[in-house]
Amino acid sequence: MTCWKSQMQLHNANDYDGLEPPLGLSRDPEFLRWATRVQAISSSAVSIREASPVPLDGRRMKDLQFVCSPISVRSIEENLSTIVECLVLMAEIDNVHVGFCVSSPGVQDSDPLFVQVVAVAPDVQGRGVGLALLAAAVQREPRRDIALATQDDNVAARSLNEKLAKSIGAKIRKVSLSNYRGSDLGIQRGLGYRAWVIQRPPFEP
């Protein structure tokens, strides 16, 4: 089951339209204030919370998408739909949003948890934000293996996946990309992605 929030929780168009930057993010005063706050963060005390289907969290995702290339920048409305349909976790340091993770369990109980996006603001990378997001996501589905996709040249992402596997006492192995749909993995085919599965040890309640 991939959706446990009602579409009725989405706010009307006027709510999110008001947060869309009319001049683009690079010239948006609110975005520039946020980027300055991120640059000034010195702490590594990460907190993780589940995103809410409200326009402000959709805007927070958009801020992070913009600074985390090659992640696609989406509209606030599209981000709200993602929050409704998937599990979106937000990472914060000093009450400033610094990362998010999108994951979704497969339809069948035997399907893996698909981790589709992990975004961490470049200015706070190396402080454990990505691992904290992944750990929080997989803790919510303790019985499932974890499926992810990384591009061949994304050494940092592969290292993060290996750290996750080690942290939960699991093994990671490469599998055929054809095992899964691109939409489940959150990727477009033909861009040099490889699929990985983290095989978890038997669940102990």
Secondary structure, 3 states (H helix, E strand, C coil): CCCCCCHHHCCCHHHHHCCCCCCCHHHCHHHHHHHHHHHHCCCCCCEEEECCCCHHHHHHHHHHHHHCCCCCCCCHHHHHHHHHHCEEEEEEECCEEEEEEEEEECCCCCCCEEEEEEEECHHHCCCCHHHHHHHHHHHCCCCCCEEEEEECCCHHHHHHHHHHHHHCCCEEEEECHHHCCHHHHCCCCCCCEEEEEEECCCCCC
